[in-house]
Amino acid sequence: MRPAVPLTALVLAATMWGLAWLPLRALHGIGMAGLPLAFVAFGTAGACLLPLLLRQRVQWRGDGRWLLAIALLGGWANLAYTTAMIHGEIVRVMVLFYLLPAWGVIGGRLFLGEHIDAARSACVIAALSGAALILGAQALLTLRVHWTDLLAISCGLAFTGNNLVFRARQRAPVASKSAAMLLGTAALAALPLLTQAPSTIPSSAPAMAGAAGYGLWVLLATIGMQFGVTHMAAGRASILIILELLVAVLSAVLLGVDELSGREFTGVVLVLLAAIVEARRAT
């Protein structure tokens, strides 16, 4: 296989994730609320991988409880990300989500016994300092953090847990784990929908078709990401994945959706540097 193939797949997948806020905001603009959108979109993506999940059941048999953990952790991460992207500020959501290096280092130490050296400690400090700058001193001192910020942070924490389980259960096929994560998102979105009156759930054909189309967007981005990560050196792949953060921030600022103050810009740079340094350690 030519090296350009996985490289192209990973770059396109990271770009698609970075631009995911565009279809999400567009669908919300035509009346598609976050929960129905997540249910239809991730249900569509998960249904496409369901045959693989069933076909590979012999390979993941005995790991069912770990697939359930992936469904819950990855499902919450996707659901929180979708909701925060619709209602929150794109830059804040993405930067707070990209505290992944900090959570990954801490989680790796607590659950996998990984060593934390001076460089990794510096990454954690830089990432958390960047988040503090993004949130602002007043919000931190008064504990008045916006609910979408909390969603973004919880998304990063859940995704870190999801990744830890992914790494710990190498025997289970990647496709099965990805299917569990997508179907878990749809299931978590469905639970609160069961308590809502049918009249409150959008059912227009354009909205439903758009949500299903976004599900295919998610599926392609997921496949591209997994394909690229599988066929590239880990360090190089980790660096390229950070393109997602850059694309999201730049697109939101250039399209006039968000603005960055000097303090927020410094926070973005600190989180980005922490992500790059931690990613380079994967080589």
URTATA-V570996 format. One record per residue. N is the residue number from 1. RES is the residue in one letter. PHI is phi in degrees with one decimal (NA if undefined). NEAR is the number of other C-alpha atoms within 12 Angstrom. Layout:
n=(N;N)
res=(RES;RES)
phi=(PHI;PHI)
near=(NEAR;NEAR)
//
This chain:
n=(1;2;3;4;5;6;7;8;9;10;11;12;13;14;15;16;17;18;19;20;21;22;23;24;25;26;27;28;29;30;31;32;33;34;35;36;37;38;39;40;41;42;43;44;45;46;47;48;49;50;51;52;53;54;55;56;57;58;59;60;61;62;63;64;65;66;67;68;69;70;71;72;73;74;75;76;77;78;79;80;81;82;83;84;85;86;87;88;89;90;91;92;93;94;95;96;97;98;99;100;101;102;103;104;105;106;107;108;109;110;111;112;113;114;115;116;117;118;119;120;121;122;123;124;125;126;127;128;129;130;131;132;133;134;135;136;137;138;139;140;141;142;143;144;145;146;147;148;149;150;151;152;153;154;155;156;157;158;159;160;161;162;163;164;165;166;167;168;169;170;171;172;173;174;175;176;177;178;179;180;181;182;183;184;185;186;187;188;189;190;191;192;193;194;195;196;197;198;199;200;201;202;203;204;205;206;207;208;209;210;211;212;213;214;215;216;217;218;219;220;221;222;223;224;225;226;227;228;229;230;231;232;233;234;235;236;237;238;239;240;241;242;243;244;245;246;247;248;249;250;251;252;253;254;255;256;257;258;259;260;261;262;263;264;265;266;267;268;269;270;271;272;273;274;275;276;277;278;279;280;281;282;283)
res=(M;R;P;A;V;P;L;T;A;L;V;L;A;A;T;M;W;G;L;A;W;L;P;L;R;A;L;H;G;I;G;M;A;G;L;P;L;A;F;V;A;F;G;T;A;G;A;C;L;L;P;L;L;L;R;Q;R;V;Q;W;R;G;D;G;R;W;L;L;A;I;A;L;L;G;G;W;A;N;L;A;Y;T;T;A;M;I;H;G;E;I;V;R;V;M;V;L;F;Y;L;L;P;A;W;G;V;I;G;G;R;L;F;L;G;E;H;I;D;A;A;R;S;A;C;V;I;A;A;L;S;G;A;A;L;I;L;G;A;Q;A;L;L;T;L;R;V;H;W;T;D;L;L;A;I;S;C;G;L;A;F;T;G;N;N;L;V;F;R;A;R;Q;R;A;P;V;A;S;K;S;A;A;M;L;L;G;T;A;A;L;A;A;L;P;L;L;T;Q;A;P;S;T;I;P;S;S;A;P;A;M;A;G;A;A;G;Y;G;L;W;V;L;L;A;T;I;G;M;Q;F;G;V;T;H;M;A;A;G;R;A;S;I;L;I;I;L;E;L;L;V;A;V;L;S;A;V;L;L;G;V;D;E;L;S;G;R;E;F;T;G;V;V;L;V;L;L;A;A;I;V;E;A;R;R;A;T)
phi=(NA;-68.7;-58.8;-67.9;-68.6;-65.1;-61.0;-63.5;-61.0;-69.8;-63.6;-64.8;-65.2;-62.8;-65.8;-62.1;-66.2;-66.4;-98.9;-60.1;-65.2;-65.3;-65.4;-63.1;-66.4;-64.4;-66.8;-63.9;-66.6;-101.1;99.9;-91.5;-72.3;-59.9;-66.8;-60.4;-62.0;-63.7;-62.3;-69.5;-65.5;-75.2;-64.6;-64.0;-63.9;-65.7;-63.0;-67.3;-95.1;-57.4;-58.1;-66.4;-58.9;-70.2;-66.9;-94.1;-60.2;-65.6;-75.0;-103.9;-60.2;96.7;-109.7;-57.5;-68.0;-75.8;-64.7;-64.4;-62.4;-63.7;-61.4;-75.0;-70.1;-66.7;-63.5;-65.7;-58.7;-66.1;-67.4;-65.2;-62.3;-60.5;-65.7;-65.4;-67.1;-73.0;-103.9;-100.8;-82.5;-56.9;-63.0;-61.6;-61.1;-66.8;-67.0;-67.9;-64.3;-82.6;-77.7;-49.2;-57.9;-65.0;-65.3;-65.4;-64.8;-65.0;-65.2;-62.2;-70.3;-71.2;-107.0;-115.7;69.3;-74.8;-78.4;-112.7;-97.6;-62.2;-65.5;-69.3;-61.9;-63.3;-62.3;-62.8;-63.7;-64.2;-64.2;-69.3;-66.0;-62.5;-64.3;-62.4;-67.3;-65.9;-71.7;95.5;-62.2;-62.9;-63.8;-71.0;-70.2;-95.3;58.0;-101.7;-90.9;-63.6;-63.2;-71.5;-65.0;-63.5;-61.7;-63.1;-65.7;-64.3;-62.2;-63.1;-64.3;-65.2;-66.9;-63.1;-60.5;-59.5;-66.1;-62.8;-67.5;-54.0;-71.9;-73.4;-109.2;-66.5;-67.4;-70.3;-60.8;-60.4;-62.2;-66.5;-66.7;-65.8;-62.6;-61.2;-65.8;-68.1;-67.8;-63.5;-62.3;-62.1;-66.2;-65.9;-70.4;-72.2;-57.5;-69.0;-65.4;-65.5;-92.9;-96.0;-68.6;-54.1;-67.7;-86.6;-101.7;-58.7;-132.9;-66.3;-59.5;-60.9;-66.2;-66.2;-65.0;-63.5;-64.7;-64.6;-63.5;-64.9;-60.1;-68.2;-58.2;-61.3;-61.9;-62.9;-65.0;-66.5;-63.3;-61.1;-65.2;-65.6;-64.1;-63.9;-63.6;-70.7;-108.9;-130.5;-59.5;-58.2;-64.3;-65.4;-63.4;-62.7;-64.2;-67.0;-62.2;-64.7;-54.6;-56.6;-64.1;-63.2;-63.2;-63.3;-65.5;-64.5;-65.6;-66.0;-73.5;-66.2;-86.3;76.2;-77.8;-128.0;-126.6;-116.1;-79.4;-60.4;-63.5;-66.7;-61.8;-61.5;-62.2;-60.6;-63.1;-63.2;-65.2;-63.4;-62.8;-61.2;-64.9;-67.2;-62.3;-65.9;-64.9;-64.5;-70.7;-75.7;-71.1)
near=(9;11;14;14;19;26;29;24;30;38;33;30;34;37;33;33;39;37;33;38;38;26;30;40;30;23;35;29;20;22;25;35;32;39;40;41;43;49;40;40;42;47;39;34;36;39;30;28;31;25;16;22;29;21;16;22;23;16;21;26;19;14;25;22;17;30;38;28;28;39;38;32;36;41;40;40;39;49;44;38;44;47;38;40;44;32;25;30;33;42;44;46;41;47;50;48;47;49;47;44;43;40;37;39;37;28;28;25;18;15;19;19;14;15;17;22;15;12;22;31;23;23;34;33;26;32;38;34;31;34;42;32;29;39;37;25;18;13;18;18;11;11;15;15;24;23;22;30;37;28;33;41;35;32;37;36;33;35;37;32;34;38;35;31;34;31;22;21;26;19;23;29;27;31;35;39;47;43;40;47;45;47;41;38;45;38;33;32;35;26;17;17;24;16;13;15;10;11;10;16;24;29;20;17;15;18;28;28;21;31;39;31;27;37;36;28;31;42;32;31;31;36;32;29;37;31;27;35;30;23;23;29;22;21;23;28;34;32;32;33;39;39;31;35;39;34;31;35;38;25;27;29;20;15;15;14;21;22;21;24;17;13;20;27;26;24;33;39;29;33;41;39;34;38;44;34;28;37;29;24;23;19;15)
//
